[in-house]
Structures are given as structure tokens and as C-alpha cells.
């Protein structure tokens, strides 16, 4: 392969890696209260139960 093909490959991989690192650095946790977490867990349990009922049909 010519040298400029390798250069394009390296630039593309560097761009992808840089984007992923930037995304990781900019991610932050959402501050949720205990009540919000409780509602989320309850909703997840309800959806799991509904999926289990739908799978039995």
C-alpha cells in the first residue's frame, strides 16, 4: 500500500479514538434522588414482568 493510504488509515483511527475519548470525558452521572431511583427500579421490574408474560404467550 502507498504511504498516503496508511496516513489516511492512521488519521481515521485517530479521529475515531479521539472522539471516543472525548465522549468518555464529557460523560457524567445524573444526580438522582432515592425516590427517583426507586421509581426507575420499580418501572424496570414492571417491564421485566410484562416481557415475561409476553414471552409465555
Number of C-alpha atoms within 10 A of each C-alpha: 5 6 7 9 10 11 11 11 11 12 12 12 12 12 12 12 12 12 12 12 11 11 11 10 9 8 8 8 5 6 8 9 8 9 9 11 12 12 11 12 12 12 12 12 12 12 12 12 12 11 11 11 10 9 8 6 5
